[in-house]
Amino acid sequence: MAVTALDLVAEAKQRIREIDVAQAQSKLSGALVLDVREPGEYAAGALPGAINIPRGVLEFQIGNHPAFQNARQSELIVYCQSGGRSALAADTLQKLGYEAVVSLAGGYKAWQDVGGATVRP
């Protein structure tokens, strides 16, 4: 039986740690923030200080990005629009050796819903 994208997200969420918006806001100043949405989504609005590496190219680009060169022990908050892509990305990042990765539950939408600060990169 084939699995669905939602099945893959549910499996990933069993292996990662999710945090809510309040927890993310408290960690924002000391963490790297990774936006795994597509460039158009990112350009329309993002979390302050977020670096955009789309989910589809994450494995290929994260190791070459200057901000992530020595970040395997750094706290890393990953988000997407609603939490699915960021769960998959967090799972992948853990497999790549990033040790302190968390996914923002509910993603950018949840952040906006509570009036979290945003920027237009």
N, C-alpha and C positions, 0 to 999 in steps of 0.2 A: 504494500500500500504506500502510495506516495505521500510525502508530507507537504504541508502548505507553508507559506511564508510565516503565517501566524504560529505554526508549530515550531518553526526554527527560532522565532523570537521567544516563545515560551520556554524552549530548551535553554536558550542563552541566558534568560533571566534566572534560571536555576543555578547558573555558574557565576553570576556577577553580583555586584552590590549596587542597588539603586538608592538614590537619595531624593528627598523632596526639595521643593523650591527653597524653603526656609533653610535647610541644611546647605544647599548650594550657595545661597546668598552669604551665609556665614563663612564659607570656605573660599569665596571668589577671589579675595585679594591675595591669597597664598597659593593658589593652584593655577595650573595651566588649564585653559578652557578650549576644548576642541569642538567645533561645529562640523558635523558630518553631513549636513544638508548640501544640496546642489548650489552652485555659485549664485544663481538667481534668487534662491530663497535667502541665502546669506546676505546678499546685497540689499534685500528689502528690509532687513532688520536682524540684529544679532545681539548676543550678550556682550557686555563691555569686555574688551580684551580678547575676545574669541578669535581663534585661528581656524580658517576654513580649509579642511581637506575632505572632499566628498567621500562618502562611504565606498563608492565604487572603485576608488583608486587608493584607499587608505593604506593597504598593505605595501603598496609600491612607493608611496610618497612620504610616509611618516618618518622613516629612517633618514631621509635626506633633508628634511626640513630643519633649519637651524634651531628652532625653539625646542625641538624634541631630541636633539643630538645626545644629550646626557640626562634624559628625563625618565629613565626606567624606574627610578625610585621616587620621582616627583608625584605629587598629588595631581591627578588628571580628571577633570570633569568633562564628560562627553555628552553632547546633546544633539537631538535632531528636531523634527517638527512635533512628534507626538510620543517618542520614546522607543519605537521599534528599531529603527536603524541604529540608534545609539546603543541599544542593548546588544545588537549583533556586533557593533564596532568595539564595545567594551570587552566582549568575549574574545574577539580577535586580538585586541591589544594585549590582553592577559596572556594569550598563547604566544605573542611576540616578545613577552618578557617584561611588559609594563606591570609593575607590582601594586600601584596605588590608584587603580582606575575605578571610577564610579560613573554610573549613567544617571542622567537627570530624568526621574520618573515624570511622564507627561510631557517632557520636552519643552520646546520654545512656547508652545501653546499654553502649557501650565504656567510658565514664567510670565507670559503676558497676562493671563487671567488674574494673577495676583498683583499686577502693576509693577512687575520687576523692571529695572532700568534696562533700556535697550539703546543701541547705537545703529547708525546706518554707515557701514564701513565704506 
